[in-house]
Amino acid sequence: MRDLFSFPNPVNEKASRVVAGVVAATVLVILATGWYWLLIPLTYGFWARLLTGPSLSPLGRVAQRVIAPRLGPAKPVPGPPKRFAQGMGTVMSTAALILALLVRAHTATDVILVAFVCAAGLESVFALCLGCKAYKQLERVGAVAPCADCADISAPLAVAERRAA
């Protein structure tokens, strides 16, 4: 059970970018069609990835195990900033879901969704993770615990290699 509620460290950046691409595409569909019900699986995915990494996220599992390996060698990046970014996505998707389906405030929902497209698009296309950037800024001011792995990714890489062997 403890392994279920863990987040990978390191994270394959290629898998993260695939997930971000699907998130951006899903949000664009919502904005274009008004199918706000798509916020339900989108929000579930963020909660699943935040709490369990890819374990309970169908998109996370497919991105990690099927798509990312076909994109070439893994590109490991530290997990804590990526988990923080998932937390930001969780807050945004949950807020959008509540605004759209419970409050029916579609203009406010659309504002959040436009921000989502920008953030997910930057991650997917340019490997620019706004959540990771925010994590580093919060780390500098002491608002979040320092990420030792961010300075030296070799320790979590060794653990990941031992698990794979």
C-alpha positions as CSV (number, residue, x, y, z in Angstrom):
1,M,0.0,0.0,0.0
2,R,2.9,2.3,0.8
3,D,4.3,1.8,-2.7
4,L,0.9,2.7,-4.2
5,F,1.0,6.2,-2.6
6,S,4.5,7.1,-3.7
7,F,5.7,9.4,-6.5
8,P,8.5,8.3,-8.8
9,N,11.9,9.9,-8.4
10,P,13.3,10.5,-10.9
11,V,10.6,11.1,-13.4
12,N,11.0,10.5,-17.1
13,E,10.6,14.0,-18.6
14,K,9.4,12.4,-21.9
15,A,6.5,10.8,-20.1
16,S,5.7,14.1,-18.4
17,R,5.6,15.8,-21.7
18,V,3.3,13.2,-23.2
19,V,0.9,13.6,-20.3
20,A,1.1,17.4,-20.7
21,G,0.3,17.1,-24.4
22,V,-2.8,15.0,-23.7
23,V,-3.9,17.5,-21.0
24,A,-3.5,20.4,-23.4
25,A,-5.4,18.6,-26.2
26,T,-8.2,17.6,-23.7
27,V,-8.5,21.2,-22.5
28,L,-8.6,22.5,-26.1
29,V,-11.5,20.1,-26.8
30,I,-13.3,21.4,-23.7
31,L,-12.8,25.0,-24.8
32,A,-13.9,24.3,-28.4
33,T,-16.9,22.2,-27.6
34,G,-18.1,23.2,-24.2
35,W,-17.9,19.6,-23.1
36,Y,-17.2,20.4,-19.5
37,W,-17.9,16.8,-18.5
38,L,-14.4,16.0,-19.8
39,L,-13.2,17.8,-16.6
40,I,-14.2,14.7,-14.7
41,P,-11.6,12.4,-16.2
42,L,-9.1,15.2,-16.4
43,T,-9.4,16.0,-12.7
44,Y,-9.4,12.3,-11.8
45,G,-6.1,11.9,-13.7
46,F,-4.5,14.8,-11.8
47,W,-5.6,13.4,-8.4
48,A,-4.4,9.9,-9.4
49,R,-0.9,11.2,-10.5
50,L,-0.5,13.5,-7.5
51,L,-1.3,10.7,-5.0
52,T,0.2,7.7,-6.8
53,G,2.3,8.8,-9.6
54,P,1.4,6.8,-12.7
55,S,0.0,3.8,-10.7
56,L,-3.7,4.7,-10.8
57,S,-3.6,7.1,-13.8
58,P,-4.3,5.3,-17.1
59,L,-2.8,8.2,-19.0
60,G,0.3,8.2,-16.7
61,R,0.8,4.4,-17.2
62,V,0.5,4.6,-21.0
63,A,2.7,7.6,-21.2
64,Q,5.4,6.0,-19.0
65,R,5.3,2.4,-20.2
66,V,4.2,2.7,-23.9
67,I,4.7,6.1,-25.4
68,A,7.8,7.5,-23.7
69,P,10.0,4.4,-24.4
70,R,9.2,4.8,-28.1
71,L,10.5,8.4,-28.0
72,G,14.0,7.3,-27.1
73,P,16.1,6.9,-23.9
74,A,14.5,8.2,-20.8
75,K,15.4,11.7,-19.7
76,P,15.4,11.6,-15.9
77,V,14.4,14.7,-13.9
78,P,13.8,15.1,-10.2
79,G,10.4,14.0,-8.9
80,P,9.6,16.5,-6.2
81,P,9.1,19.5,-8.6
82,K,7.0,17.3,-10.9
83,R,4.8,16.3,-8.0
84,F,4.4,19.9,-7.0
85,A,3.4,20.6,-10.6
86,Q,0.8,17.8,-10.5
87,G,-0.5,19.4,-7.3
88,M,-0.9,22.7,-9.2
89,G,-2.8,20.9,-11.9
90,T,-4.9,19.1,-9.3
91,V,-6.0,22.4,-7.8
92,M,-6.7,24.0,-11.2
93,S,-8.6,21.0,-12.5
94,T,-10.6,20.7,-9.3
95,A,-11.5,24.4,-9.3
96,A,-12.5,24.2,-13.0
97,L,-14.6,21.1,-12.3
98,I,-16.5,22.8,-9.4
99,L,-16.9,26.0,-11.3
100,A,-18.2,24.3,-14.5
101,L,-20.4,21.5,-13.2
102,L,-21.6,22.8,-9.8
103,V,-21.5,26.6,-10.0
104,R,-22.0,26.7,-13.8
105,A,-19.6,29.6,-14.0
106,H,-18.3,28.8,-17.5
107,T,-16.5,32.1,-18.0
108,A,-14.4,31.6,-14.9
109,T,-13.9,27.9,-15.9
110,D,-12.7,29.0,-19.3
111,V,-10.1,31.4,-17.7
112,I,-8.7,28.5,-15.8
113,L,-8.7,26.3,-18.9
114,V,-6.8,28.9,-20.9
115,A,-4.1,29.0,-18.2
116,F,-4.1,25.2,-18.4
117,V,-3.5,25.2,-22.2
118,C,-0.6,27.6,-21.7
119,A,1.0,25.6,-18.9
120,A,0.5,22.2,-20.5
121,G,1.5,23.5,-23.9
122,L,4.8,24.9,-22.6
123,E,5.6,21.6,-20.8
124,S,4.6,19.5,-23.8
125,V,6.3,21.4,-26.6
126,F,9.2,23.2,-24.9
127,A,9.8,21.1,-21.7
128,L,9.2,24.2,-19.7
129,C,7.4,23.2,-16.5
130,L,5.8,26.2,-14.9
131,G,5.1,24.1,-11.7
132,C,8.7,23.2,-11.5
133,K,9.7,26.8,-11.9
134,A,7.3,27.8,-9.1
135,Y,8.7,25.0,-6.9
136,K,12.2,26.4,-7.3
137,Q,11.0,29.9,-6.5
138,L,9.2,28.7,-3.4
139,E,12.3,26.7,-2.5
140,R,14.4,29.8,-2.7
141,V,12.2,31.7,-0.2
142,G,12.0,28.7,2.1
143,A,8.3,27.9,1.5
144,V,8.9,24.3,0.4
145,A,11.5,21.8,1.5
146,P,14.8,21.9,-0.5
147,C,14.9,19.3,-3.2
148,A,18.3,17.6,-2.7
149,D,17.7,15.6,-5.9
150,C,17.4,18.7,-7.9
151,A,21.0,19.5,-7.4
152,D,22.3,16.0,-7.9
153,I,20.0,13.6,-9.8
154,S,22.5,10.7,-9.6
155,A,21.2,9.3,-6.2
156,P,17.6,8.8,-7.4
157,L,18.9,7.5,-10.7
158,A,20.9,4.8,-8.9
159,V,17.8,3.8,-6.9
160,A,15.7,3.7,-10.1
161,E,18.3,1.5,-11.8
162,R,18.4,-0.9,-8.9
163,R,14.6,-1.2,-9.0
164,A,14.7,-1.9,-12.7
165,A,17.3,-4.6,-12.3
